[in-house]
Amino acid sequence: MRVYVPLTLPRLAEAYKAGELGPGPLTAYAVTPALREWYVSDDIEELEYAALNRAALASLRLVAGDPAAARRRVVLAADVPDGAAVMDPDRGLDQRVLGEVRVEGGLRLGKVAAVHVDAGDAEGDVAAAVGVLGAADQGDDDARFVVDGVEDHELLWFATQEIPGLIG
């Protein structure tokens, strides 16, 4: 099963240094039954893209919680055995956590398929979104527009061998 783990650049650096992300449990995003129902598609690539975007939003929240982190979203894409990622059935239809799963153990970087990171030109929009995230959560439409605008920036794909360049 492919999971998408939201991070920040400092957390990516820590994982790279340790050779793994963890210890678990880790919050990740994946194609869950609730995400399938919400997205209304049978195309697995579209569904995985939706899960990646959910992880990118979670990464934005992590960036907001770390004033020292670069204003760039980071998502690790990794393959875990079926059953290693578990959805909370009590929260399955909660819009705020669609696609959210828990990976119980740590995640070795050898299992990471790719790293997705914002380009440098996204930093201004990510910083603006971080600044209004609380207001957006409270229903402010203008703030929600700013947060949603970050999705206009596609996350770039990087091979795991490129991690040193991302964190350097």
C-alpha positions, 0 to 999 in steps of 0.5 A: 500500500502506498502511503503519504507521510507529511513532514517539514524539511527539518523532520526530513533531515532528522529522518535522513540522518537516522535512516528512518522516520519514527518511531511510530505510530506515524500519521500518513494518508492513503487511498481509504474507502472514505477517500474513494467515496469523497473523491468519487473516482475509480482511477487509482492515480487520481485517488493517490493524487488526492491522498498526496494532496491531503498529506500536503495539507497536513504538511502545511499544518506541520510547517505552521507549528515549526517557526524555524522550518522553511515554508515548503511542504514536504511529503514522503511517498512510501510503500508499506505492507497491506495492513500496516496502515490502519484507518480509524473507523470512528473518524472515517467520514470526518472531512478533516481527516479523509484518507488519514491512516496510522502506520504503527511502526517506524518507516525505514528510508529504504521503503520510501519511493519518492519525496515531494517538496514545494519549489522555492517559488511556493514559499511566499504562498505557503508563508501566507497560508501558514499565517491565516490557517487558524482563521481558515479553520474558523470559517473565514472565507478569505483565509480559506482562499489563501490556504486553498491557493497553496494547492496551485503549487504542484509538489515536485518529485525527488528521488530518495538519492536527492534528499541530501540536496533538499536538506543541505 
